Amino acid sequence: MYGFQLLRLCDEMRALGLVSSREHFSRSWCGRSPSYLHDYTRRDGATARVSPRTVEWIRMRLADAGALLSGDLCDRVRAYDDAIIRDMYVADLLGRRSTDARCS
């Protein structure tokens, strides 16, 4: 998962009303400092990889939230988790390709 994908997730969750701000998302959903997402808005931050620990923390929080929500909100939370899995897969593929290109 890359920084721009994490920012997109935060913004979508904010629009849905699950978080009130990027600082809230950083603290409550990422388990990081309130300024954590700011690093991803800086130069080259959008293409920086998000740590596996942070991704795991977010996915655990999404699972907890999904268990408490019903109907459409529960489906949206599950869709966020599916998107995270997809984003991690794409990031891994791109990471391998750049490594393979350097080895040639």
Secondary structure, DSSP 8 states (H G I E B T S, - for coil): -BHHHHHHHHHHHHHHTS-SSHHHIIIIIT-S-TTTTHHHHSTTTTTSB--HHHHHHHHHHHHHHHHH--HHHHHHHHHHHHHHHHHHHHHHHHHHHHHHHHH-
